[in-house]
């Protein structure tokens, strides 16, 4: 299940001020096919599949709301995947991971974040997104 985290606690469609790439990523989540590749990987793309919950972050996402979603998914399954396209969305995603770490540290849970690039096919067009795999440490 993919969750789009926006300005409020509820899941909403993309707002008009999002970039076209972000809007397509969020509106076509059911049609997108993520393919993860290692940072610095050349040519060949390695497929990676995880059973993590996918949280899609936009520039307008509130980091505290995304952090709450990350913390909830970590509590439930121990692993969350955060995806973003663009500098603004990636900034919000990184802040959310830092906030989620502080939320979970109060419960004695430590998390680690592994960044990678992911090629997302949206409307038969390839886009490169940032993928943050967030997992319990050790």
N, C-alpha and C positions, 0 to 999 in steps of 0.2 A: 504494500500500500504506500503510495506517495503522498506526502503532506506538503502543501504550500503554506509557508508561514508568512503572514502579512502583518499589517499594522495592528490588528486586534487579535484577541485570543482565538477567534474563530477562523476557519479556513475560508478564504475569499478568492474570487477570480482576480487576475492581475489588474492593477490599476492603470489608468491611462498614462501615468507618468513613468512607467517602467520602459526600459529599452525594448525594441522589437525582439531582440534575442531572448530576453527574460520572459517577455509575454508569450512567445512561441514555446519556450521551454515549459512554462507553467500550464499553458492551455492545452498542450499536446502531450502531456505526461504519459497518457496511455499509448501514444504512438511512438514515443521515443525509445530508442534501443541503446542503453549505455554500454560502452566498451571501455574498460579501464586499461590504462597503460602506465607503466612505471615512469617516474620522473626521469627525463633524459633518455627515454627509450628511443631507439632509432627504427625507422621504417616499419618493421613488423609490429603488429599490435597483439598483445597478449590478453586473452580473455580472462576476466576474474569475476567470479560470482560469489556473493556473500548473502546471507539471509538477514542482513541488516535492514532496519526501517530507513527509507529514503526521505530526507527532509530537504525540500528545495527552498532556497533562500533568495530573496530579491533585495534590491537596494533599499526598498521601503520597509523591509522586515525589521521588527523591533528585536534587538539582540536579547533582551530579557525574555521575550515570548519564545524565541527560538531556543534559548538556553533551557527554559522549562520543558520544552518538548524533547530536547536532547536528554536531559536528566531523567525524564519519564521513560523514554525508550531504553536508556541504559539500565534503569532499575528493572524494567520488564525483561529485556533480552540480553543485556550486557554489551550490545553493539548498536551503533547508529551510523548512518551514512548521511553526510551533509553535502549538497551539491549547490554550486553557484556559478553564474556566468557573469563576468565583468568585475572590475576592480571594486565598485561600490558594494555589490552583493557579497564578494569575497571578504571585504572588510567587515561587514555585518556578521558573516558566518564565523570568522575568527574571534570576534568579540563574544559571540554567543558561546563558543567552545570554552573560552576563558571564564565566562560567567557560570556556565554549567559545571565547570571544575570546582568553582567555589561552592555552588549549591551542594554538590555531591560530597565534597570534603567534610562538610558538617556531619555527614552520615558515615564517615570513615571510608568512603569509596574514592579511589584515585583513578583518573582516566588518562589515556594517551591519545594523541591525534596523529594520524599518518596521512599526510597530503599526497595527492597524485593528480594527474590530469585524467580526464575522461572525455572520450569523444561521444557526443550525444547526437543521434540522428533525429532531427525535427523537421517534419514536412519534407522528407527526403533530402535534407541539407545537413551536412556535418558541422557541428559546433564543438568547440573545445571548452569544457567546463573544468572547474576545480572540484575535486572530490576529497572530502575530509572523512576518513574512516575513524570514528571515535569508539574506543574500546576500554573496558576495565583494564587497569594495569595488573599484570601478573596474575 
